[in-house]
Amino acid sequence: MMKRYDFDKPTERRGTHCVKHDGLKDNYGRDDLLPMWVADMDFETPDFVIDAMKRRLDHPVFGYTTEYDGYWWSITDWLARHHGWHVERDHIRYIPGIVKGIGMVINAFTRAGDKIVIQPPVYHPFRLVPQANGREVVFNPLKRTASGGYEMDFDDLERVLDDKCKVLILANPHNPVGITWDAATLRHLADIAVKHDIVVISDEIHCDMALYGNSHTPFATVSDNAARCSITFGSPSKTFNIAGIVSSYAIVPDARLRERFFSWLAANEFDMATIFAMTATEAAFNEGDEWRRQMLRYVEGNIDFVDDFLRREIPEVSIVKPQASFLVWMDFSRLGLTHERLVGMLVDDARLAVNDGAMFGREGEQHMRMNVGTQRSVVAEAMSRLKRAVDKIR
């Protein structure tokens, strides 16, 4: 009989040193907020992952550990089954986190003064990591569509590119908007990148969280040009709620890029997978199909709840319904508030901790990113708090 997982079950996370709950005071100035921000979920990590970790913990020695075939096969088999991407074993390496991986590519392929291209509104480390490494960030903003969504602006991309642009960081699926980019868009991007000799970092950490019948297209698979210019990052961490277990990997199909990047990783021993990263990854990818399916349906229900509530109770606020992930991009512009007043209303009146849209670029002003990877009761409370706060300013 198929096991039914209970995503309504509350889990007390306070006091476990988790950023989402225990970091509220440092980030928002108060700790009485409902936390709907950091991009991990409040669902219990799946039992099969925990059981695998416990089995490894039964052995009393945690020494140096070889990277064994079963670990690699779990990743390549998952990618083949779910995304039709048949990755060769020597094209993949462990990395200690995707944001760290971005910094590694920047240091391996560029030097101070070089330019890194990003497409805001987009995940803020795409901007912060290059800047902290002494690189200049070039902005190629997404443009709004007539339907209220977003698309890439290729004319602007061609305009901003010059000889100092060395890397473009792609969010695929997009964070915070939740777009699953189609193959035609990705092919066009790859053609421009190869034309200008640019390496594309494709952050595909949300690739296994496509919603509502949408599907993820790995950037490297769409054309020879995409395979030629790409370094793809992935991880089971978002899907199986194991962000605290650093379990990321890099895939590089092109031999020239692969030699340069993988030799740099090896020289610094950044490609050595840890015991529990391998244990958790293997369990997640080998046993996680049914848990993932049920989790995604539950997240869809949460998104639908938010969308329906806003349409019915707060029509001035709308969302871009994500095609992937548990992150919802919310548009507050019709409230007519300054961005500073909007932030104050959400924190002080609604007592909600959501991600300030401005951190994703100036295009994110009047927007917020809300994490609905939590129990339905928490989502309902968040919406009730938001309505009471909006009612005060009407």
N, C-alpha and C positions, 0 to 999 in steps of 0.2 A: 504494500500500500504506500502511495506517495505521501511523504511527510509534509505536513502543513506547518509553516513557520509563522510565528506570532509577532508581527511588527508593531502591534499596538502595545506590547508589553513595555512598561516604563523601565528605564535603567538609570539608576542614580550615578551620575558621573562626577559630581562635585567631590572634591577632596582626593581625586586621583591624579592631580597635577595636569589635567587636560587643559589645553589652551582655551577651548570653547567656553568652558564654565569658569575655571579657576583663573583665567586671564582677563576676565571682564573688568575688574577694577583698574588694572594697568592700562587697558585699551580704551575704556569708556568713562573712567572716573567714578564709576559706581558698580556695585555687584548685585543689584536687585533687578537686573534686566533679564528678559527672556532671550536666551542665546540662539540666534538664528543666523550665525555668521560663518565661522570657520568651516571650511569645506571637508568636514568628515560627518558621518552619520551617527545618530543616537541609537541605531539598531545594534543589538548584540552581534559581535563578530560570529560568523557561522560556526556551528558546533564541530564540523569536520575539520576546520582549521585549528580550533582550540584543541581538539583531540589529538591531532598530529603533533602539535607543540608539546602536549603533555607526554606523548610517547617518547619524544626526544628528550624531554626533561627527566624521564625515568632513568636515563643513563647519567651517571654522576660526573662525567668529564665533558667539558665544553672547550676542547682544544682546537687547534687549527684544523680546518675541514676542507676536503677537496670538493670541487664543483663536479658533481656526479651527473651522469647522463639523464637520469630521471627528472632532474630539475629542468634541464634544457628542453627535454622532450615535452614536458608539461606546457611550456611556453609556446613552442613551435606548433604543437598539436592544437592548442587553443586558438592560435592565430589562423591556422588552416581551417579549422572547423567553423569558426565564427566569422571570419573576415575573408576567407579565400586567399589568404596570403601565405605562401609556402616559403618560409624563411630558412635559408641554409644555416647550419650550426655555426660556421665560422663567421657569419655576418652579425652575430649577436654577442653582446657583453653585458655583464652586470654593471650598474652604476649606483652610487650611494645617494639617490634622490634626483628628481627631475630638475628642480631649480639648481641644484649643485651641478647637474649635467650641463645646463645652459652656461653656467660660469666656466665649466671645463672646455666646452666648445669655443667660447669666446677667447679663452687663454691659449688654446691650441691652434686656432686659426686666424686670430687677429692680433693687432698690437695697439698700443695707446694712440688715440687719434682716429682710428678706424670707426666706421659707422655701422650701427645695427638698426635694422628696420623692424618696426612693430606696427600693428594694425588696431589702434584703439577704437572703441573702449575694449580693453583687453587686460588679462590677468597681470596685476601690477609688478610682479618680479621680472616680467619681460622688459620692463623699463628700469627697475631698480638695479638689477644685476649688472647690465652693461654699464650703467652710469657709475656704479661703485667700482667697476674695473677700469675706469678711465676711458670708456668708449663714448662716442656721441650717439644719441638715439635719434633716429629719423622717423617721423610719424607719417603713416599712410592710413588715415582713418577709414573705417568702414563708412559706407553711405547708406542713408535710410531709403527704404523702398516705399512705393506708394501704399503698400499694404501695412506699413509700420514695422517691417522687419529690417534686416541689414544685408548688404552685399559688399563684395570687394570692389574697390575703385581702382581699376587697372590703369586708367589714364593718369590718375594722380600718382600711382606707383612709378610709372615710366618717367614722370616729371621729376620726382624727388630722388631718383637713383643717380648716383655718380660713381666715379672710380673708387671712392673711399668706402662705399657700401660693400660690406663683405658677408654679412649674415642677415637673414630674415627669420624672425621667430613666428611660427604659425601655431595658432591654437586650433586643433582639429581632433574632436569637436571644439567649438568655440566656447571660451569662458570669458565673460559671464553670460553671453546671450544664448548659448546652447545650440548653435547651428551645426548640423552635420553637413559639411561642405560636399557638394556633388562633384563627380569626377571631372566634368567639363571645367568647373571653376579651378580645381586643383591642377588640371593640365595646363590651363592658361597661366597660372602662377608659376608652374615649373618651367614653361617655355621662357618666361621673362627672366627667371632666376638663372637659367643656363646662358641665356643671351648676355647677361651682365656678370657672369661668373660669380654668382652668389650661392652660398650654402644655406639651405633651408633646414632649420630645426623644426621638426613637426612634433609638437607636444600632444600626444594622443592618450593622455592619462584617463580621459573620460570615454574612450572608444567602446567600452563594453556596456555603456549606459544609454544606448539609443532607445528612444521612447516612441510610442504611438505608431509603430510600424516603420519608423525611419531606420536607416542602416548607416553604419560607419564605413567610409571609404579610406583605407590607408593611403596616405599621400604617395608613398614610394611605389605603389602599384599602378598608378594611373597612366604612366607613360615611361619610355626610356629616359626622357629628360628628368622626370621626377626621381627615378632610381639613381640617376647620375649625380643629382645635387643634394640628396636628402640624408639627414641624420634623424631617425625617429626615436622618440622616447615613449616608453609605455610602462605600465605597472598594474598589478592587481589591487593596488591600495584603495582607490576610490570605490571600486565595485564591491569589494569584500570587506570594507571598513577596517583596513589594517595599516593606516597611514603611519602609525607609530613603529611599524616594522618596516624598515627601509628596504624595499623590494623592487626597485626599478631596473630597467634594462634599456640598452641602446641597440638599434639595428641600423647597419650601414651597408647597403648593397654595393656601392661603388668601391672598387679596389683601391683607388687612389685616396679617397677620403677615409676609407677604412684603415689603411695602413697608417695614415697620419694621426687619426684620432685614437685608434686602439693602441698604438705604440705609446702615445702620450699617456693614456690611462695606465698602461702596464708599467711604464717608467715610474709612475707615482703610486703604484699599487692601489689605484682607485677602483679597479675592476675585480676585486676579490670579494665575492659574495659571502655574507655571514651565514652562520648555521641556521638561524631562525628565519632569515629572508628566504632561503631555499626551501625550508620545511613548509613555511606558510604558503609560498607561491605554488609549490607542487600540490598541496592539498586543495587550495582554492581552484586552480585550473583543472585538476583532475576530477574533483567532486562537486564543483560549484554550479553546474548548469541549472538545476531546479531551484536552488536558493536564489540565484540571480533572477530567474524568470519571475518568481513570486515577489521579490524585492522591487523589481521594475514596475510591476503592476500596482504595487502599493504606492510607489512614488508618483505614478501617473494619477492615482486617486487623490493624492495630496495636492498636486498641481491643479487638477480639475476643481478641487474644493476652493483653492485660492482664487482661481479664475471666476468661478461662479459667484463666490462671495463678493468679489470686487464689482462685478457687473451688476449685482443686485443691490449692494449696500453702499459701495463707494465708487460710483462710476467715474469719478475724477481720476482715479488711479487705475492703471492697466498694466498688464504684463505681456512680454513677448513669450509665448508659450514655448518652452525649450523643446528642441528635437532630441536632446540628449542631456543627461545629468540631473542632479537633484537641486540645481541652482536656478533661481527664478529672477529674471531681470525685470524690475518694476519701474514704471514711468509715473512720476509724481508731478509732471510739469503743469498739468491742468489745475493743480491746486493754487498756482500763482504765488508760491512762496519763494523767497530767496533760498539758495542752496543752504546757507547757514541756518536759516530758520527751519528748513525742512529737517536738517540733522537734529536740531534742538527738539523739534516736535517728536521725532521718533524716539530719542533717548529719554527726554525728560517727561514727556506727556504719555506716549505710548509705552514707554519702558521696554523698548525692543532693541536688541543688539543685532543690527544688520550691517552689511558691508557698505560703506559710503561709496556711492557710484563714482565720485570724483577721483578715487584712488585708481580707477581704471583709465583715467585720462579725462581731459576737460569735456570730452564728449559724453562722459558719464554724469555730468551735473544734472540735477533734477531726477536722478535715477538712484536706485538702491539694488543690491544683490541680496536675496534672501534664500537661506538654505532650508529646504523642506524635507530633508532627509531625517525625519524625526516622526514621532508618534502623531497620529491624526488629531488627538486631543490637544497637543502642543500647537499644531498649526491652527486649530480652531481658536485657541486662546490668543494667539498672535493676531489673528484677524479681528477678534473682538476688541483687543487693545487698540489696534489701528483705527477701527471705526470710532471708538470713544474719543480718541485724540483728534481725528478729523472733524467729528461733530462739534468740538470746542471752537474750531476756527471757521465754521460755516456761518 
